[in-house]
Amino acid sequence: LKEYTFSKFYLYHDVQPLTPAIGPETLASVLWEKKDVALLSVDSAFSPPGDSFSSLKFPDVEASSVKTISGNSPDFQIVHFDANRIRFRSHFPRDYFLVYTDSYNPHWQATINGLPVAVYRAQAAFKGILLPAGPNDVTLSYQPPGGFFPYWALLVCIWGFFIYWGFWI
């Protein structure tokens, strides 16, 4: 796992589905054997119409097909980062599959140049998106069910309880 979390972003040329029936012991060995392949859980993506693994194939796969992004560069710049949203710009000469080594949750959504794209569970635990060649403005955002209103309402109720309790005592 240390190898996967050394950097936050990885670019892959090769994408393969991860069989959902394998156990934890087998999963570790599969991840180790296929270090240069993005392994995606087939049941984990928000899939726009027509999206499938066939659209994730890359021609002319190179021999060491994983690249690490260790910081801002002319091809990759993080514009905004907080707990619920990350925005970055990229400009790569070819298509890549980008893996962001942050915990996957089905409520994460992604847009590239304003259009929604699938967010996949990659490497069994992380988020991944198909990143097309050329200039891209990418946003990954967490959209909890019901939005953030229920959380704010709960916070107001809790504070109201403590204020009421303080006056009552």
Secondary structure, DSSP 8 states (H G I E B T S, - for coil): -TTTSSSSEEEES-EEEE-TT--HHHHHHHHHHTTTSEEEETTS----TT--GGGG--SS--SS-EEEE-S-BTTEEEEEEETTEEEEEEEESS-EEEEEEEE--TTEEEEETTEEE--EEETTTEEEEEE-SEEEEEEEEE--TTTTHHHHHHHHHHHHHHHHHHHH-
